[in-house]
Amino acid sequence: MSDQFSAWQLIINGDAALFAIVRLSLAVSLSAVALAALIGMPLGALIALTRFPGRSVLVVLLNAMMGLPPVVVGLAVYLLLSRSGPLGAMGILFTPTAMVIAQTILIVPIIAALTRQTIEDLWAEYRDELTAMDVSPAGRMATLLWDARFSLLTALLAGFGRAAAEVGAVMIVGGNIDGFTRTMTTAVALETSKGNLPLAMGLGLVLVAIVLAINAAAWGTRVWSERQAG
Amino acid sequence: MRATVSDLPLVLDGVSVRAGAATILDSLSLSITPGAPTLIVGPNGSGKTTLLRLLMGLAVPSVGSVSWGGRTESKPVRRAFLFQRPVMLRRTAAANVVYALAQAGAPRRERAARAAALLERVGLADLAQRPARKLSGGEQQRLALARALARDPEILLLDEPTASLDPAATRGVEEIVLMAAQSGIKIVMASHDLGQVRRLAGEVMFMVRGALCERAPSADFLDHPSTPEAAAFLRGDLVI
C-alpha cells in the first residue's frame, strides 16, 4: 500500500534526491534549448533569406533531422567523447555537460527548421517594405527574428519538449549515475525496469506536470507580450 | 545629410516589363524632375503599380534602363515608397519611426527627437507609444508616411495609399502629402480617384495597357483630354 503512494510521498516530503533529479533535468534541457536557440535561430533565418545551390536539399535534410532518433545522437556523441574518441581528452563523457551537448545536437534541427519556415513566411510579407527602407542583409535577419519573436517561442517550446522527453541520448552519454547524471526520464526507465512501477509513474507524472507548467507559462507570456506589442 | 547625392532626375529610357508572355509595361520613356505632384492615373491593370515599383527600384526592367540622378544602381538613396497596405513592424509607433531613421543613417542620439517631430508632423504624437499594429488603417498609413519622411526623401512614391481608407482618413493622408509637396519633395502617386487627382495633382500621367497614353498638366487633362482613351476614362467608360 505504501508503495502506491511512494512517489507522492517523495514530492510532499520534499525529498532531496527527487528534487536533485528534477533540477538536473531542467538544467540540462533548458541549457540545451538556450544553446540550440543561439545556433538554430540565426541558422534558420540565414537559410530562409539566402539562395544558393543545394538549398532545397539542405531544407529537406534539416526538416528530416527534426526526427533524429535520440539514441543515434547519443551514440554519435558517445563515440566523440569516449576516451578513444577525437574529443576524449576533454574527459566529459558521463557528465551533465555531455548531456547538454547531446540534447543541443538533437534540437538544433527542430529550432532551425521551424525558424526557417517562420522567417521565410514573414519575409514574404516584409520584403518590399524592408527593401524600400534599404535594410542591410544582417539588419533584415535581426528585424525578422525580432518581429517573429512570438511565433519563435513555439519553436523553442518544441525544442524544450523534445529535450525534456527524450531518454536515449542522456542515458548513453550521461550514464544515469545516481546523484550526478540521473534525470527524470532515465529514472523512470530505471524504476520501470526494476519493477518499481508506482515510483516510475509518480516520476512520470511530475515530468508531465513540469512540461505542462513551462508551456502554460510560455503561453501566458506570449499572450501578455502580444497584447503589449501588437 | 547626404545632400551631395541626388535621385533626381529620375529617367526611364525605353523600358518594358514582361512577365512570361504578358507585357506589363511597353517601351516607356519618361523623366521625372522636381515640381508639382505627378499623379499616375489609369484603369486597374494599366501598369501603375509596376511603374511605381520601377521608379523605386523594386522592379527591374526586362528591356531598357532606369537611372536616378544619372546613376543606374537601384539602391534607394533619397527616395521613399508608400505601399497601399504598409507593413507595420511589431513595435510601437515611435519605434517604427526610429527604425526608419536608423536605416536612413540618422545618428543614434538624434533619433528619438526626430521621431517625435515626425510623429507630430503626421498627427500621431499622442499615439507614439501604441503598438503600431493596433492603429487604425488611416493611422497606420500616416505612420508609414512618417517612416517614409524619415528617409529625408527628394521623391516620394505612393501606390494608391488611400484606396482602402474612409474620407476622413483620406483627408489626413492627403494633407500630409500636400505638406510634403510644399516642402519641396517631389510626389509621384498612383490613384484611380479623379477627385483626388483634382485635389492634389500638378500634372497627370495617364496609363492604358502598360503604355503612357497622355501626360499633361492636371487642369488640361481633366478638362480637355487630348486622347479618346482619356476622354472615355474621364466620362466613366471602361477603357479596355
Interface residues (C-beta under 8 A of the other chain):
Chain A: E125 Y126 D128 E129 T131 A132 M133 D134 V135 G139 T143 W146 D147 R149 F150 Q228 A229 G230
Chain B: M56 L58 K75 P76 A80 F81 F83 P86 V87 M88 L89 R90 R91 T92 Y99 A100 Q103 A104 R130 P131 A132 R133 K134 R147 R151
